[in-house]
Every structure is written in C-alpha cells, then in structure tokens.
C-alpha cells in the first residue's frame, strides 16, 4: 500500500495486480516495468507521471486524471477509461487496442502514429490533440471535439465523424476515404479544400 499522496517516487518491478488506486494522488512518479493488470481507480490523480514498460491490461478507471503524463511502451490492452482526463499526456509505442472509452477530456494529448483503429471514442474532447499519422480507420468519433487537432497523414478511412466539431483541423491532410460526416462536417471539409459553400 502507498500513502494517499505520493510524490517524486520511482517504482520499479512491482506487482500491483488488481490494486485499487481510488482516491490516490501521484505526482512526478515513475512506474517502470510494473504490473498493474486488472488494477482499478476512481477519482485518482496522476500528474506529470511516467509509465514505462508497464502493463495496465484489463484495468478500469473512472473519473481519473492522467495529466501531463508520459506512457512509453505501455500496454492498455482491454482497459476501460470512463470520464477520464488525459490532458497533455503523451503516448509512445503503446498498445491501445482493444480499449473501451466512455467520454472524457483528452485536450492536447499526443498520440502520434498510434493504432486506434476500430475504437469507439464518441464524445471525447480531443481539442488540439496531435494525432499525426495515427490509424483511426473505422474509429467512431461521433460528437468528438477535434478543434485544432493535428491530423497530418492520419487515416480516418471509414471513420464516423458525425456530430464532430472540426474547427481549425487540417482535414485536407488526412485520409478520409469512406468517412461518414454530417452536413456541418462536410461544409467544413469543403471550405478547407477551397470551396465556396452557399445556402
């Protein structure tokens, strides 16, 4: 067990299988080569933490904040994130499929080259997210706020963008083959491509 507030600690090679982290706060901590499989949290806070070579497989998190965290070579296979905040977090070479996501705020998250194909990210705030060259093929992004998101080289083939907010996104640099859009999204795309849309 750890104290409710843990700061500046490096944790390595520890087995926290099925650990309940609810209500705990971790600041500037490093989780390296950790087993957090089937762990759970409700209302926990991870601030400026690093997860490296760590297993979060089948873990469950509700209302938990991962703010300005770095996930490197970490697996979230089968994990569930419900109403979680990932603002400013960075994911590098992580396993993110399958992943169950219910709402949440992921403002400014960096997921360059991430494999997110086929996930349901409905209603997630992805404002200013960096999804450069990410694979979002067939991903459901209904009602997502993708304002000013970086989508250069991003695959959105077959993705569902109905109801998504697309203000300031660089859709013209993304692959949109067979993507589903509502009228508002189609107008944004047309204008980005230089068309003049008239009623």
Residue frames relative to the residue before (quaternion, step in Angstrom):
aa qw qx qy qz dx dy dz
X 1.0000 0.0000 0.0000 0.0000 0.00 0.00 0.00
X 0.1990 -0.7662 0.5980 0.1251 3.57 -1.15 0.58
X 0.6279 -0.5186 0.4051 0.4155 3.57 -1.26 0.32
X 0.6572 -0.5160 0.3682 0.4078 3.57 -1.26 0.38
X 0.7659 0.1870 -0.1204 0.6032 3.59 1.12 -0.66
X 0.0073 -0.7900 0.6114 -0.0449 3.55 -0.71 1.15
X 0.0078 -0.8319 0.5523 -0.0538 3.59 -0.71 1.03
X 0.8767 0.1084 -0.0858 0.4608 3.53 -1.08 0.89
X 0.4869 0.6668 -0.4238 0.3724 3.57 1.17 0.55
X 0.2340 -0.7366 0.6123 0.1665 3.58 -1.11 0.71
X 0.1191 -0.7845 0.6084 0.0164 3.52 -0.72 1.17
X 0.0203 0.8245 -0.5606 0.0738 3.58 -0.69 1.07
X 0.8718 0.0639 -0.0543 0.4827 3.53 -1.15 0.84
X 0.4503 0.6785 -0.4720 0.3378 3.58 0.99 0.74
X 0.3575 -0.7242 0.5556 0.1976 3.54 -1.17 0.69
X 0.0448 0.7904 -0.6059 0.0788 3.55 -0.40 1.29
X 0.1098 0.8255 -0.5416 0.1147 3.55 1.02 0.79
X 0.8595 0.0272 -0.0690 0.5057 3.57 -0.91 1.07
X 0.3110 0.7602 -0.5104 0.2547 3.62 1.18 0.49
X 0.2983 -0.7283 0.5884 0.1853 3.58 -1.05 0.82
X 0.1080 -0.8306 0.5463 0.0062 3.58 -0.46 1.25
X 0.2796 0.8108 -0.4800 0.1848 3.57 1.26 0.25
X 0.8500 0.1799 -0.1541 0.4705 3.52 -1.02 0.94
X 0.5693 0.6111 -0.3908 0.3869 3.60 1.19 -0.07
X 0.2352 -0.7573 0.5953 0.1295 3.55 -1.25 0.51
X 0.0523 -0.7742 0.6307 -0.0058 3.54 -0.93 1.01
X 0.0245 -0.8042 0.5938 -0.0102 3.58 -0.76 1.04
X 0.8568 -0.0133 -0.0243 0.5149 3.56 -0.92 1.01
X 0.4002 0.7000 -0.4864 0.3365 3.57 0.98 0.87
X 0.2641 -0.7432 0.5921 0.1652 3.56 -1.23 0.50
X 0.1305 -0.7564 0.6389 0.0521 3.53 -0.93 1.03
X 0.0614 0.8307 -0.5451 0.0955 3.59 -0.21 1.23
X 0.8446 -0.0063 -0.0441 0.5336 3.55 -0.87 1.07
X 0.3602 0.7473 -0.4709 0.3000 3.56 1.05 0.87
X 0.2789 -0.7191 0.6047 0.1984 3.55 -1.25 0.52
X 0.0494 0.7946 -0.5981 0.0918 3.55 -0.39 1.31
X 0.2014 0.8076 -0.5216 0.1873 3.55 1.21 0.60
X 0.8542 0.0658 -0.1013 0.5057 3.56 -0.99 1.00
X 0.3442 0.7009 -0.5376 0.3181 3.59 1.12 0.58
X 0.1712 -0.7837 0.5883 0.1021 3.57 -1.25 0.31
X 0.0023 0.7903 -0.6126 -0.0124 3.53 -1.24 0.43
X 0.0424 -0.7541 0.6544 0.0356 3.51 -1.21 0.65
X 0.8507 0.0337 -0.0590 0.5212 3.55 -0.63 1.13
X 0.3883 0.7057 -0.4992 0.3193 3.58 1.11 0.58
X 0.2179 -0.7638 0.5919 0.1373 3.58 -1.29 0.36
X 0.0404 -0.7452 0.6656 0.0036 3.54 -0.97 1.02
X 0.0003 0.8271 -0.5590 0.0582 3.58 -0.41 1.20
X 0.8449 -0.0518 -0.0204 0.5320 3.57 -0.73 1.16
X 0.3739 0.7218 -0.4880 0.3178 3.56 1.01 0.87
X 0.2749 -0.7388 0.5907 0.1725 3.56 -1.28 0.43
X 0.1101 -0.7564 0.6430 0.0485 3.54 -0.97 1.00
X 0.0616 0.8194 -0.5628 0.0897 3.58 -0.46 1.18
X 0.8361 -0.0326 -0.0289 0.5468 3.56 -0.82 1.10
X 0.4418 0.6977 -0.4375 0.3559 3.55 1.05 0.83
X 0.3258 -0.7464 0.5539 0.1732 3.56 -1.09 0.79
X 0.0233 -0.7754 0.6302 -0.0335 3.52 -0.72 1.21
X 0.2184 0.8239 -0.4972 0.1623 3.55 1.22 0.52
X 0.8587 0.0720 -0.0836 0.5005 3.56 -1.06 0.90
X 0.3919 0.7019 -0.5021 0.3189 3.61 1.14 0.53
X 0.2450 -0.7671 0.5815 0.1156 3.57 -1.24 0.54
X 0.0160 0.8128 -0.5780 0.0711 3.57 -0.74 1.12
X 0.0246 -0.8059 0.5907 -0.0323 3.57 -0.77 1.07
X 0.8495 0.0164 -0.0478 0.5252 3.56 -0.73 1.10
X 0.4440 0.6898 -0.4481 0.3553 3.56 1.19 0.56
X 0.2824 -0.7652 0.5597 0.1464 3.57 -1.07 0.79
X 0.0570 -0.7348 0.6757 0.0166 3.54 -0.96 1.03
X 0.0497 0.8502 -0.5175 0.0828 3.58 0.25 1.27
X 0.8479 -0.0231 -0.0297 0.5287 3.57 -0.83 1.09
X 0.3682 0.7208 -0.4968 0.3131 3.57 1.00 0.87
X 0.2740 -0.7291 0.5996 0.1840 3.55 -1.28 0.41
X 0.1099 -0.7679 0.6303 0.0312 3.55 -0.85 1.09
X 0.0446 0.8155 -0.5720 0.0762 3.57 -0.48 1.16
X 0.8354 -0.0815 -0.0018 0.5436 3.57 -0.72 1.17
X 0.4179 0.6880 -0.4644 0.3692 3.53 0.99 0.96
X 0.2979 -0.7764 0.5368 0.1424 3.57 -1.02 0.83
X 0.0711 -0.7691 0.6348 0.0221 3.53 -0.94 1.04
X 0.1554 0.8238 -0.5262 0.1427 3.57 1.14 0.70
X 0.8537 0.0890 -0.0925 0.5048 3.56 -0.71 1.12
X 0.4414 0.7008 -0.4564 0.3251 3.60 1.25 0.21
X 0.2298 -0.7551 0.5966 0.1452 3.57 -1.31 0.34
X 0.0872 -0.7811 0.6183 0.0075 3.57 -0.90 1.04
X 0.0130 -0.8129 0.5810 -0.0385 3.57 -0.51 1.19
X 0.8501 -0.0699 0.0086 0.5219 3.55 -0.55 1.19
X 0.3673 0.7536 -0.4711 0.2744 3.58 1.07 0.69
X 0.3213 -0.7278 0.5749 0.1911 3.56 -1.22 0.56
X 0.0572 -0.8131 0.5790 -0.0177 3.56 -0.68 1.16
X 0.1785 0.8427 -0.4977 0.1013 3.59 1.21 0.41
X 0.8723 0.1043 -0.0982 0.4675 3.53 -0.96 1.00
X 0.4832 0.6730 -0.4409 0.3452 3.59 1.21 0.21
X 0.2686 -0.7621 0.5770 0.1190 3.56 -1.22 0.64
X 0.1258 -0.7824 0.6081 0.0463 3.56 -0.94 0.98
X 0.0060 0.8004 -0.5970 0.0544 3.57 -0.74 1.09
X 0.8533 -0.0671 0.0132 0.5169 3.58 -0.76 1.12
X 0.3803 0.7333 -0.4759 0.3020 3.58 0.94 0.90
X 0.4039 -0.6588 0.5718 0.2755 3.57 -1.28 0.44
X 0.0072 -0.8386 0.5398 -0.0725 3.56 -0.45 1.27
X 0.6923 0.3940 -0.2750 0.5383 3.58 1.23 0.30
X 0.5380 -0.2943 -0.7863 0.0750 1.46 -1.74 1.84
X 0.0707 -0.7748 0.6282 0.0053 3.54 -1.21 0.66
X 0.2233 -0.7715 0.5824 0.1254 3.58 -0.91 0.93
X 0.0214 -0.8131 0.5800 -0.0459 3.56 -0.64 1.17
X 0.0400 -0.7808 0.6236 0.0008 3.56 -0.89 0.99
X 0.8283 -0.1423 0.0548 0.5391 3.57 -0.30 1.27
X 0.3602 0.7454 -0.5246 0.1983 3.54 -1.25 -0.43
X 0.3341 -0.7245 0.5710 0.1934 3.54 -1.33 0.27
X 0.0172 -0.8059 0.5886 -0.0610 3.53 -0.60 1.25
X 0.1055 0.8377 -0.5279 0.0921 3.59 0.91 0.87
X 0.8627 0.1016 -0.0890 0.4874 3.55 -0.94 0.94
X 0.3485 0.7374 -0.5089 0.2755 3.58 1.18 0.39
X 0.2428 -0.7550 0.5907 0.1486 3.59 -1.11 0.71
X 0.0919 0.7917 -0.5915 0.1220 3.55 -0.60 1.22
X 0.0603 0.8439 -0.5282 0.0723 3.56 0.91 0.95
X 0.8535 0.1016 -0.0967 0.5018 3.55 -0.87 0.99
X 0.3990 0.7389 -0.4680 0.2755 3.59 1.23 0.18
X 0.3649 -0.7020 0.5680 0.2270 3.56 -1.16 0.68
X 0.0825 0.8101 -0.5648 0.1337 3.55 -0.28 1.35
X 0.2786 0.8077 -0.4830 0.1915 3.57 1.28 0.30
X 0.8554 0.2022 -0.1515 0.4521 3.52 -1.05 0.88
X 0.5056 0.6489 -0.4381 0.3624 3.60 1.21 0.04
X 0.3437 -0.6849 0.5911 0.2518 3.56 -1.31 0.32
X 0.0047 0.8109 -0.5814 0.0662 3.56 -0.41 1.28
X 0.1734 0.8380 -0.5031 0.1209 3.58 1.19 0.53
X 0.8587 0.1833 -0.1428 0.4567 3.54 -1.01 0.91
X 0.4911 0.6583 -0.4404 0.3626 3.59 1.24 0.06
X 0.3615 -0.7059 0.5624 0.2339 3.59 -1.02 0.80
X 0.0100 -0.8087 0.5854 -0.0567 3.54 -0.54 1.24
X 0.1488 0.8186 -0.5355 0.1450 3.56 1.09 0.74
X 0.8578 0.0232 -0.0714 0.5085 3.56 -0.90 1.07
X 0.3230 0.7373 -0.5243 0.2776 3.59 1.11 0.57
X 0.3026 -0.7264 0.5857 0.1940 3.57 -1.13 0.68
X 0.0348 0.8081 -0.5791 0.1020 3.54 -0.25 1.36
X 0.1690 0.8255 -0.5184 0.1458 3.56 1.17 0.60
X 0.8639 0.0001 -0.0546 0.5006 3.56 -0.90 1.10
X 0.3798 0.7043 -0.5078 0.3191 3.59 1.14 0.52
X 0.3824 -0.7030 0.5508 0.2371 3.57 -1.21 0.53
X 0.0442 0.7961 -0.5958 0.0966 3.55 -0.36 1.33
X 0.1967 0.8114 -0.5230 0.1716 3.55 1.15 0.63
X 0.8532 0.0784 -0.0814 0.5091 3.56 -0.77 1.07
X 0.4422 0.7002 -0.4546 0.3280 3.59 1.24 0.22
X 0.3486 -0.7182 0.5596 0.2226 3.58 -1.06 0.75
X 0.0107 -0.8050 0.5897 -0.0632 3.54 -0.63 1.23
X 0.2007 0.8196 -0.5137 0.1551 3.56 1.13 0.63
X 0.8548 0.0823 -0.1132 0.4997 3.54 -0.97 1.01
X 0.3928 0.7016 -0.4995 0.3225 3.60 1.16 0.43
X 0.3147 -0.6989 0.5984 0.2332 3.56 -1.18 0.54
X 0.0276 -0.8186 0.5711 -0.0552 3.54 -0.30 1.35
X 0.2098 0.8132 -0.5179 0.1629 3.58 1.17 0.50
X 0.8666 0.0174 -0.0634 0.4947 3.55 -0.92 1.05
X 0.3421 0.7325 -0.5117 0.2907 3.58 1.16 0.54
X 0.3936 -0.6951 0.5504 0.2427 3.57 -1.13 0.70
X 0.0052 0.8293 -0.5539 0.0738 3.56 -0.53 1.22
X 0.2589 0.7900 -0.5191 0.1986 3.59 1.12 0.58
X 0.8459 0.0739 -0.0890 0.5207 3.54 -0.72 1.13
X 0.4396 0.7032 -0.4475 0.3348 3.57 1.26 0.23
X 0.3173 -0.7362 0.5623 0.2028 3.57 -0.97 0.82
X 0.0007 0.7821 -0.6212 0.0496 3.53 -0.66 1.22
X 0.2433 0.7977 -0.5143 0.2000 3.55 1.23 0.49
X 0.8480 0.1026 -0.1003 0.5102 3.55 -0.79 1.05
X 0.4439 0.6945 -0.4594 0.3309 3.60 1.25 0.16
X 0.3671 -0.7059 0.5605 0.2297 3.57 -1.23 0.50
X 0.0365 -0.8303 0.5541 -0.0469 3.57 -0.37 1.30
X 0.3393 0.7635 -0.4946 0.2392 3.58 1.20 0.30
X 0.8204 0.1958 -0.1815 0.5057 3.53 -0.87 1.03
X 0.5003 0.6616 -0.4249 0.3627 3.59 1.28 -0.03
X 0.3688 -0.6873 0.5785 0.2387 3.57 -1.18 0.65
X 0.0845 -0.8485 0.5215 -0.0303 3.55 -0.56 1.22
X 0.2847 0.7935 -0.4985 0.2019 3.59 1.22 0.35
X 0.8623 0.1261 -0.1063 0.4787 3.55 -0.86 1.02
X 0.4899 0.6431 -0.4542 0.3744 3.61 1.20 0.23
X 0.4125 -0.7066 0.5167 0.2522 3.57 -1.17 0.59
X 0.0438 -0.8544 0.5175 -0.0176 3.55 0.65 1.20
X 0.6072 0.5840 -0.3613 0.3996 3.57 1.09 -0.60
X 0.6974 0.4346 -0.2776 0.4977 3.61 1.21 -0.25
X 0.5997 0.5468 -0.3548 0.4641 3.57 1.31 0.14
X 0.4494 -0.6449 0.5375 0.3056 3.56 -1.26 0.38
X 0.0566 -0.8474 0.5266 -0.0385 3.57 -0.48 1.26
X 0.2589 0.7974 -0.5144 0.1803 3.58 1.19 0.34
X 0.8608 0.0309 -0.0822 0.5014 3.56 -0.85 1.13
X 0.3696 0.7110 -0.5150 0.3042 3.61 1.17 0.39
X 0.3436 -0.7376 0.5465 0.1980 3.57 -1.08 0.74
X 0.0061 0.7984 -0.5991 0.0604 3.55 -0.85 1.09
X 0.3919 -0.6522 0.5739 0.3027 3.53 -1.26 0.40
X 0.7523 -0.4007 0.2615 0.4529 3.58 -1.30 0.05
X 0.6526 0.5253 -0.3288 0.4360 3.59 0.90 -0.89
X 0.6644 0.4991 -0.3009 0.4679 3.58 0.96 -0.83
X 0.6449 0.5220 -0.3226 0.4557 3.56 1.01 -0.80
X 0.6296 0.5264 -0.3312 0.4656 3.59 1.06 -0.74
X 0.6325 0.5256 -0.3303 0.4632 3.59 0.97 -0.87
X 0.6676 0.5034 -0.3002 0.4591 3.58 0.91 -0.93
X 0.6505 0.5236 -0.3162 0.4503 3.56 0.93 -0.90
X 0.6756 0.4873 -0.2976 0.4664 3.56 0.93 -0.89
X 0.6183 0.5405 -0.3399 0.4583 3.59 1.07 -0.70
X 0.7034 0.4469 -0.2512 0.4923 3.55 1.13 -0.67
X 0.6433 -0.5834 0.2940 0.3992 3.56 1.32 0.23
X 0.4789 0.6705 -0.4430 0.3534 3.57 1.27 0.08
X 0.3166 -0.6969 0.6047 0.2203 3.55 -1.25 0.53
X 0.1751 -0.8093 0.5571 0.0638 3.56 -0.44 1.24
X 0.0450 -0.8018 0.5957 -0.0151 3.56 -0.74 1.10
X 0.4982 -0.6498 0.4861 0.3052 3.54 -1.07 0.77
